[in-house]
Structure formats: C-alpha cells, structure tokens
Amino acid sequence: MPDEPGLTVDSEPADVSAGTAGSGGTALDAVAEELYGVLPDEFVAERDAAAARARESGDRELAKAIGRLRRPTRAAWLANLLARHRREQLDGLLGLATGLADAQRTLDGAALRRLSSTRHQLVAAMAREAGRLAMEAGDPAAESVLRDLQGILEAALARPDIAAQVRSGRLTRTVSYTGFGPDADPDARPVPAPRADAPPLRAVRVDAEPAGAEHADRERAQQERAQQETAQRERAERERRERALAEAEAEEEAAREQQQAAEDARDAALEERDAARDRVAELTAELEAARDQDRAAAAAAREAEATAKAAARAAGAAAARTTRARARLDED
C-alpha cells in the first residue's frame, strides 16, 4: 500500500488468533475463508453452492452450518478486505486502543488529544485504502460506505470484541461507537467530521463585557445543539436501518430453515426411492432366476417323458417278441 501520513505506528503485536478463518483447520473454516473473500453480491450464490456440495457429499451438518453464514454488509466487507490484505496496517491502528484507554483513564488530556489526532488520521487513511482495494476487486465503494467503515474502525478501537471480529476477516454487520469509555453507547453513530471543503465555523470573539460572553455562550450552545440534533438524526436513521436489516436477516433465516427442511425431506424421499428400486431389482433378478429354473425343469420333464414313452414302446415290442417265441416253441 502506498505510504500514508501517520500509518506507521509502533505498537505491541496484536492478537490475530481470535476468529481467524482457518485457524481450527475445519471444513467450515475453509469454506468461510473462501466465502468472505468474494464480492458481497456473489456471497449468497457461492454460499448456496458450497452448501449444496456439502449435502451431495453426505455431510448435512456442514451444509447446515454453511447455510447459516451471514452475508457481510458492504462496510463489513471493506473491513474484511483490510484484515486480509492490510493486516499489518490494521494491527497498527488497533494498537492505539490501549494508549487511548490509558489516556482517558488517567485524564491525560495532552496524550488523549495526540492519540485522537493520530487515530483520526489512521482511520481516514485505512478507509481510503479499503476504497482502493474495493476498486481493485471490481466493486467500488460509495462515500457513505466508507463512512460506515470508519465507524467500524472507531468501534474496533473502543471495543476489544469488535476488534477481534474485524481482525477475523469475517465481520458481517456494520457497527459504530461513540467515545472510548466503557459507558459509551456502542450503537450510537459518531457526529460526522466536517468536510474538507466545508466553510470554517464563524469565530466568536469573547469580550470582557458580560453581553459578549453571553453571546459566545449562545453560539456555542447553538452549535452543540446542532451537533446533538445531527447525531440524534443519524442515530435514529442507523437504528431504523439496523432494524430493517435484522428483520431481513430473520426472514432470510426462516426461509433458509424452510429450505433446509424441504431439502432434508427430499433427500429422505430420494433415499427411500433408491432403496425401493434396489429391492425391485433384487426381486426381478430372483424372479428371472426362478423362471430360468422353471424352464429348465419343464425341459427336463419333457425329455424324461419322451424317454419313458420310448422305453414303454421298447418294452411292448420285447413282450410281443417273447409271446411269438413261446408260440413257436409250443408248436414244435
């Protein structure tokens, strides 16, 4: 990846074992490793094909497990791209989490500001790099998706469990987080940073007179309210989208279970049909053998009857000759 300002971070090696695809060496790990590397629009077709292959091979449990794998959102797919192709840079970013937590815990404002600045630079740089990777993969990412990815990376810095999901390369959902303390709301969207081309906020001069101070306070209060309202709107929109996603996933899961039940019933019926056909073949073979035996026995019976008739005729002729011989003997 091309060098980005602030992308080199000295940190302890990150734990990459949690949730890493293929770490257990199982068949499911191998399938998941392949599936979470395909484009999001291709995921469902590839998953269904993999499940079908598992069923055809006789491994129904594996087929069911594959069928339960979730398609990643586009932002989650971008995070998975970083885990697969930019592991070192991703670990460097996530390595900031310890320093940020320590700075907040000790109320070290200078360290927190310094680390926060580095965090913002790295998150933005990693999002840009994910955009380049998506472009190379043939599925360019929209700006809104890149912003969602930044929310995922911010959440990973705040929550070790989310960091483990990001490192695994199998993230399926879009998550976000505000703040870096344990009491922060894990589902809230952060207030978006102003665009680079946005006009700067109007500076407020604080005069010594009370009227000037009050004016400045009102300006700040208005700005804070505007930011809070923006955050609330985005949070509400995020919650609506997440509810819609949860409902769609629940419907997909129910349909997947119905499909699995139908396929299991079909497989059982096919097995019964094959067993019946095998039995019919066996009975047909036995019947043919019995018919062969019947034909052979009938032929033997006919031959024996002909032999018996010939013997009877021979015996009759012999008896006639005997009678004639006695008659001649008596005449003498």
Summary of the structure (lengths in Angstrom):
residues: 332
radius of gyration: 42.1
end to end distance: 138.6
largest distance: 182.6
contacts: 875
relative contact order: 0.08
helix: 72%
strand: 0%
